[in-house]
Amino acid sequence: MSSILIKNALLVNENKTAETDVYIRNGRIEQISPQVDKNADEVIDAAGLTLLPGLIDDQVHFREPGLTYKADIWHESRAAVAGGTTSFMEMPNTIPQALTQELLAEKYKIASRSSLANYSFYMGASNDNLEEVLRTNERDVCGVKVFMGSSTGNMLVDDEKTLENIFSKVPLLIATHCEDEQTVKRNLAAFEEKYGKNITPEMHPLIRSNEACYLSSSKAVSLAKKYNTRLHILHISTGKETELFDNSQPLIEKRITAEACVHHLWFSDKDYAKKGNFIKWNPAVKTEEDRNRILQAVKEGYIDVIATDHAPHTLEEKEQPYLQAPSGGPLVQHALQVLLDLVQEGKMSIEELVQKTAHNTAICFQVEDRGFVREGYWADLVLVDQNKPFTVDSSNILSKCRWSPFEGHTFTSTIIHTLVSGKVVYTNGEIQEKSPGKRLLFHRR
C-alpha cells in the first residue's frame, strides 16, 4: 500500500479550475476535495502550482526495435514524463515493421521492461496483411495505422482494393497519415528538374503540398463515410483540410475525428530560413494562414486532439542536405510547454489545452480510467509552475538524439512533478522511478 497527498493545487479539469487537494492510494485517485485530511506516505505541497491530467500523446515514434541508434523506448518515455506526457501511443514503422501480431507483441514486451510512461502500440497495415490486422485485440491495442502517404520507414498502403477492405472490415479505430503519393512524387520531380540537388528546406511544403494533403485526407473521409469506419486523421497541416470535419456532434458520437500536432501550431514556413531541416516533417509545416486555421479548428471542435508526432533522428542525419535529411524531430518533452506558451499568448485557454491533450484523447480512443482527474481513475498527473521560465539546451534534453527544434527558446512554464499510475516519476528535473508505466486498456463500445 502506498499513498500520496497533493495539497493546495490549482486543478484544471473538465472545464473547471479550482484549488483542491488530491489523495492517491495504490495508484488511483481516491479523493478530490478542497480539503483532504488524511495521512499519506508522501505529501506534495502544490501551492502556486497548476495541476493537470497527464497528456496522452496519440502519435509518437520511439524507434524501437531496429532504429535504437536514434531513439528507444527507455529514453523517449523519460523525455515524455519530463514534459508531462504520461501515456503514449507508438507507431508501427520500426524495423521490423509491426505487421504481425507476434511482432506487435514484442514491442509490448520491450515497453513492459523499459517504459516510464503508460504505453500502447498501433498495429501496422500494409498492402497484404489484412488477416493479421483483423486479429488485433481491441481491448489492449489503441488502433490500426494506415500510411496513405509514404514517410520514414515506407509502409505506404496504396492498393485501392486493400484500402476498401481495411475501411470496410476493420472494427478498430483506423489512424491515417494522409498525403497523396503521386502528387508528392510529381512535385518532387518538378523541383529536381528545376533545381537538381540544390533543393532547400523552404521548398518542402511546396513538394509535400496542400493539394497532396487534401487529396489524401478527403479520400480517407470518403471511405470512412462509405463504410461507417472509425477514422482518426493524424497531423492535419493545412487549413483546407479542416473543412473535412464536423463539430455538430458530441465527440463521443463522432465516427471521424482529427488531430493537430504542436509543430503545426507553432512553426510556419517563415521558420525554414532559420531552422531548415530541423523543422522538416511529413506532412510539412506550411503557411501562417494554415497554422491559424488549424488553431481555430482546434478551438471550434473541428479538430479534436493535439499530439506531437515525436519522431527523433540523429543530429548528423538532420544536418545532411535536404534530399538526404529524414523528416521528423523530437517534440514530446516540450509539447506541454509549447501549448502553455500559446495559453499565455491568449491563443487558447488552459481548459482547452487540457481538453485536447487529455480528455478528448481518452474519449477518442476509449482509454479506460485515464485522461481525467476523477475519483477511481489512475493518477496520471502533472504539476506545472506557470511562472517559472525554462530554457531548452542540450544539457536538459532527455531524448536520445539530444537536440530539439526549441533549443535556445525560453518557455514561460516549467514542469515540476509528473505522476504515472500513481507514482512520482519526475520531480524538479530528476527522474524518480525506473519503469512503472502500464499497458493502456480500452473500453470499446
C-alpha positions in Angstrom: 0.0 0.0 0.0 1.3 3.5 -0.9 -0.3 6.9 -0.7 0.3 10.4 -1.9 -1.5 13.6 -0.9 -1.2 16.6 -3.2 -2.2 19.8 -1.3 -3.2 23.3 -2.4 -3.1 22.6 -6.2 -4.9 24.7 -8.8 -6.7 21.9 -10.6 -7.7 22.4 -14.3 -10.1 19.5 -15.2 -13.3 19.0 -17.1 -13.6 22.7 -18.0 -13.3 23.9 -14.4 -10.4 25.5 -12.5 -10.4 25.4 -8.7 -8.0 25.0 -5.8 -8.1 21.5 -4.4 -6.3 18.6 -2.7 -6.0 15.1 -4.3 -5.4 11.9 -2.3 -3.9 8.9 -4.2 -3.8 5.4 -2.9 -2.4 2.3 -4.7 -2.0 4.2 -7.9 -5.6 5.6 -8.2 -7.2 8.8 -7.1 -9.3 8.1 -4.0 -10.4 11.6 -3.0 -10.6 15.1 -4.6 -11.7 17.8 -2.2 -10.9 21.4 -1.3 -9.6 19.9 2.0 -8.4 16.3 2.4 -7.4 15.4 6.0 -5.7 12.0 5.5 -2.3 10.7 6.4 -0.1 9.8 3.4 3.3 8.3 2.7 4.2 11.3 0.7 2.8 14.9 0.8 3.4 17.3 -2.1 2.7 20.9 -1.3 1.5 22.3 -4.7 0.8 25.8 -3.6 1.4 28.1 -6.6 1.4 25.1 -9.0 -1.2 24.1 -11.6 -2.4 20.5 -11.6 -3.4 19.0 -14.9 -4.3 15.4 -16.1 -1.2 13.9 -17.7 -1.1 14.3 -21.5 -2.0 11.3 -23.7 0.1 11.5 -26.9 -1.7 9.5 -29.6 1.2 9.7 -32.1 4.9 9.1 -31.3 7.7 7.3 -33.0 10.1 5.9 -30.4 12.1 3.9 -33.0 12.4 0.6 -31.1 13.1 -2.0 -32.3 15.6 -1.6 -35.1 16.4 2.1 -35.0 17.7 2.4 -31.5 20.8 4.4 -32.5 18.5 7.4 -32.8 15.8 6.7 -30.1 14.4 4.0 -27.9 11.5 3.5 -25.5 13.7 3.9 -22.4 15.0 7.4 -23.4 11.9 8.7 -25.1 9.5 7.7 -22.3 11.7 9.7 -19.9 11.5 12.7 -22.2 7.8 12.2 -22.2 7.3 12.3 -18.5 9.7 15.2 -18.1 7.3 17.0 -20.3 4.1 16.0 -18.5 3.1 13.3 -21.0 2.1 10.2 -19.0 0.8 7.9 -21.8 1.8 7.4 -25.4 0.6 5.5 -28.5 3.5 4.5 -30.7 3.7 3.9 -34.4 4.5 0.6 -36.3 7.2 1.9 -38.7 10.1 0.3 -36.8 12.5 -2.4 -38.0 10.9 -4.9 -38.3 7.6 -3.1 -39.0 4.8 -4.2 -36.7 2.8 -6.0 -39.3 2.2 -9.3 -37.4 0.7 -9.9 -34.0 3.9 -11.6 -33.0 6.0 -8.5 -33.9 3.5 -6.3 -32.2 3.7 -8.4 -29.0 7.5 -8.0 -29.0 7.1 -4.2 -28.8 4.8 -4.6 -25.8 7.4 -6.8 -24.1 10.1 -4.1 -24.6 7.8 -1.4 -23.1 6.9 -3.5 -20.1 10.5 -3.6 -19.2 11.6 -0.1 -20.0 8.8 2.4 -20.3 8.4 5.1 -17.6 5.1 6.2 -19.2 2.0 4.2 -19.9 2.0 2.8 -23.4 0.1 1.4 -26.3 1.3 0.4 -29.9 -0.6 0.6 -33.2 -0.9 -2.5 -35.4 0.5 -1.6 -38.8 -1.4 -2.1 -42.1 0.3 -2.9 -45.4 -0.9 -3.9 -48.8 -1.0 -7.6 -47.9 -1.6 -8.2 -44.2 -5.3 -7.8 -43.7 -5.7 -11.1 -42.0 -3.1 -10.1 -39.4 -4.8 -6.7 -38.9 -8.1 -8.4 -38.2 -6.6 -10.4 -35.4 -5.8 -7.3 -33.4 -7.2 -7.3 -29.9 -9.4 -4.2 -29.4 -9.1 -4.4 -25.6 -5.4 -3.7 -25.4 -4.3 -2.2 -28.7 -5.0 1.5 -29.5 -5.7 1.1 -33.2 -4.5 0.3 -36.7 -2.2 2.7 -38.5 -2.5 3.2 -42.3 0.1 5.2 -44.2 -1.9 6.7 -47.1 1.4 8.5 -47.9 4.9 7.3 -47.5 7.2 8.6 -44.7 10.1 7.3 -42.7 10.2 3.5 -43.0 8.0 3.3 -46.0 4.7 1.5 -45.2 2.7 3.0 -48.0 -0.8 1.4 -48.5 -1.8 2.5 -52.0 -3.7 -0.5 -53.3 -7.3 0.6 -53.8 -8.8 -2.9 -53.0 -6.7 -3.1 -49.9 -7.9 0.3 -48.7 -11.5 -0.7 -49.3 -11.0 -3.9 -47.3 -9.4 -2.1 -44.4 -12.0 0.6 -44.2 -14.9 -1.9 -44.6 -13.7 -4.7 -42.4 -11.5 -3.4 -39.5 -13.7 -2.6 -36.4 -11.0 -0.7 -34.5 -10.0 2.9 -34.8 -8.0 3.5 -38.0 -5.4 6.2 -37.8 -4.1 7.6 -41.1 -1.2 9.5 -42.4 -2.6 11.4 -45.4 -0.5 12.7 -48.2 -1.2 11.7 -51.9 1.9 9.9 -53.0 1.6 10.6 -56.7 1.2 14.3 -56.1 4.3 14.4 -53.9 6.3 12.4 -56.5 5.2 14.7 -59.3 6.1 17.8 -57.2 9.5 16.4 -56.3 10.3 15.6 -59.9 9.5 19.1 -61.0 11.7 20.6 -58.3 14.5 18.2 -59.1 14.3 19.1 -62.8 14.5 22.8 -61.9 17.0 22.8 -59.0 18.8 19.5 -59.3 20.3 18.6 -55.9 20.0 22.2 -54.7 16.6 21.8 -53.3 16.3 23.6 -49.9 14.1 23.0 -46.8 12.0 26.1 -47.8 10.7 24.0 -50.7 9.4 21.2 -48.5 5.9 22.5 -48.1 5.6 23.0 -51.9 6.8 19.5 -52.6 4.6 17.9 -49.9 1.9 20.3 -50.8 -1.5 21.4 -49.5 -3.0 19.6 -52.5 -1.3 16.3 -51.6 -2.7 16.5 -48.1 -6.2 17.4 -49.1 -6.5 14.8 -51.8 -5.5 12.0 -49.4 -7.4 13.3 -46.4 -10.6 13.7 -48.4 -10.2 10.2 -49.8 -9.9 8.8 -46.3 -13.0 10.7 -45.2 -14.9 9.5 -48.2 -14.0 5.9 -47.5 -14.9 6.3 -43.8 -18.3 7.7 -44.7 -18.9 4.9 -47.2 -18.3 2.2 -44.6 -19.0 4.0 -41.3 -15.4 3.4 -40.3 -14.0 4.8 -37.1 -11.4 7.1 -38.7 -8.8 9.3 -37.0 -6.8 11.5 -39.3 -3.4 12.4 -37.9 -1.3 15.7 -38.0 -3.6 18.0 -40.0 -1.3 20.5 -41.6 -3.5 22.7 -43.9 -6.4 25.0 -43.4 -8.3 23.4 -46.2 -8.3 20.0 -44.6 -10.2 21.4 -41.6 -13.2 21.8 -43.8 -13.5 18.0 -44.0 -14.5 17.7 -40.3 -17.7 18.2 -38.3 -18.3 19.8 -34.9 -22.0 19.3 -34.7 -21.9 16.1 -32.7 -20.6 15.3 -29.2 -17.1 13.8 -29.5 -18.2 10.5 -28.1 -20.6 10.1 -31.1 -18.2 11.1 -33.9 -17.0 8.4 -36.3 -14.5 10.7 -38.0 -12.0 12.7 -35.8 -8.8 14.6 -36.4 -5.5 15.5 -34.7 -3.3 18.6 -34.8 0.4 18.5 -33.8 2.3 21.1 -31.8 4.7 21.9 -34.6 1.9 22.8 -36.9 0.5 25.1 -34.2 3.9 26.7 -33.5 6.0 27.0 -36.6 5.3 28.3 -40.1 7.1 28.3 -43.5 8.9 31.5 -42.4 10.9 29.4 -39.9 12.6 27.3 -42.6 15.1 30.0 -43.3 16.4 29.7 -39.7 15.5 26.1 -38.7 16.0 24.3 -42.0 15.8 20.5 -41.8 15.2 20.7 -38.1 11.6 21.6 -38.8 11.3 19.2 -41.7 8.3 17.0 -41.0 5.8 14.9 -43.1 3.3 16.5 -43.6 5.2 19.7 -43.9 4.9 22.9 -41.8 3.1 25.3 -44.1 1.9 28.9 -44.0 0.9 31.2 -41.2 -2.6 31.1 -42.6 -2.6 27.3 -42.4 -1.3 27.5 -38.8 -4.0 30.0 -37.8 -6.8 28.0 -39.4 -5.6 24.8 -37.7 -5.6 26.5 -34.3 -9.1 27.9 -35.0 -10.3 24.4 -35.9 -8.9 23.1 -32.7 -10.7 25.8 -30.7 -14.0 25.3 -32.5 -14.0 21.5 -32.2 -13.4 20.5 -35.9 -10.0 19.1 -34.7 -10.4 17.0 -31.6 -6.9 16.1 -30.3 -3.4 17.7 -30.0 -0.4 15.4 -30.1 3.3 15.6 -31.2 4.3 13.1 -33.9 7.6 12.9 -31.9 10.0 11.3 -34.3 13.7 11.7 -33.5 16.6 11.4 -35.9 20.3 12.0 -35.1 21.8 15.4 -35.4 24.1 14.0 -38.2 21.1 12.8 -40.2 19.3 16.2 -39.9 22.4 18.1 -40.9 22.5 16.4 -44.3 21.4 18.2 -47.4 17.6 18.5 -47.8 17.1 15.5 -50.1 19.1 13.2 -47.7 17.8 14.5 -44.4 14.9 12.5 -43.0 11.7 14.1 -41.8 10.8 14.2 -38.2 12.1 15.5 -34.9 11.8 15.3 -31.1 8.8 17.0 -29.6 7.4 15.1 -26.7 9.4 16.7 -23.9 8.3 20.2 -24.7 4.8 19.9 -26.1 3.0 21.0 -22.9 5.3 24.0 -22.6 4.6 24.9 -26.2 0.9 24.8 -25.5 1.2 26.7 -22.2 3.0 29.4 -24.1 0.0 29.6 -26.5 -2.2 29.9 -23.5 0.0 32.8 -22.2 -0.3 34.4 -25.6 -4.1 34.2 -25.5 -4.4 31.8 -28.4 -6.2 29.1 -26.4 -7.4 28.7 -22.8 -5.8 26.3 -20.4 -9.1 24.4 -20.2 -9.0 23.9 -24.0 -5.4 22.7 -23.6 -6.5 20.0 -21.1 -9.5 19.0 -23.2 -7.4 18.5 -26.4 -4.4 16.7 -24.8 -6.1 14.5 -22.2 -9.9 14.4 -22.1 -10.5 14.2 -25.8 -7.7 11.7 -26.5 -9.2 9.4 -23.8 -12.7 9.8 -25.4 -11.5 9.3 -29.0 -9.6 6.1 -28.2 -11.9 5.0 -25.3 -9.0 4.7 -22.9 -10.0 3.1 -19.7 -9.8 5.1 -16.4 -7.3 7.7 -17.7 -7.4 11.2 -19.2 -9.4 12.9 -16.4 -8.8 13.7 -12.8 -11.6 11.7 -11.3 -12.0 9.6 -8.2 -11.3 5.9 -9.1 -9.1 6.8 -12.1 -5.4 6.2 -12.4 -3.4 9.1 -11.0 -1.7 10.3 -14.2 -1.0 13.9 -13.3 1.4 16.8 -13.9 2.1 19.8 -11.8 3.3 22.9 -13.6 4.7 26.2 -12.4 3.3 28.7 -15.0 5.5 31.5 -13.6 8.9 29.7 -13.8 10.7 30.1 -17.2 12.5 27.2 -18.7 15.2 27.4 -21.3 15.9 24.4 -23.6 19.5 23.5 -24.0 21.4 20.3 -24.7 22.0 19.6 -21.0 18.3 19.2 -20.2 17.1 17.4 -23.4 16.3 13.8 -22.5 15.6 12.4 -25.9 18.4 10.1 -27.1 19.1 12.3 -30.1 20.0 15.2 -27.7 18.7 18.0 -29.9 15.4 19.9 -30.1 13.9 22.4 -32.6 13.2 24.5 -29.5 16.8 24.6 -28.4 17.6 28.1 -27.1 14.0 29.0 -26.6 12.8 30.0 -23.1 9.3 28.8 -22.3 7.1 30.6 -19.8 6.4 27.4 -17.7 8.3 24.6 -16.1 7.2 21.0 -15.4 7.7 20.4 -11.6 6.2 16.9 -10.9 4.8 14.1 -13.1 2.9 11.1 -11.7 2.3 8.0 -13.8 -0.2 5.4 -12.5 0.1 6.9 -9.0 3.9 7.1 -8.8 6.1 10.2 -8.8 8.4 9.6 -11.8 9.7 13.1 -12.4 10.4 16.0 -10.0 12.4 19.2 -10.4 14.4 18.0 -13.3 15.1 14.5 -12.0 13.7 11.1 -13.0 12.5 9.3 -9.9 11.4 5.7 -10.9 12.7 3.0 -13.2 9.7 1.8 -15.1 6.2 1.9 -13.6 4.4 2.5 -16.9 1.4 0.3 -17.6 -0.2 -1.0 -20.7 -3.2 1.1 -21.7 -6.5 -0.7 -21.8 -9.5 0.4 -23.9 -13.2 0.2 -23.2 -14.7 -0.2 -26.7 -18.4 0.5 -27.0 
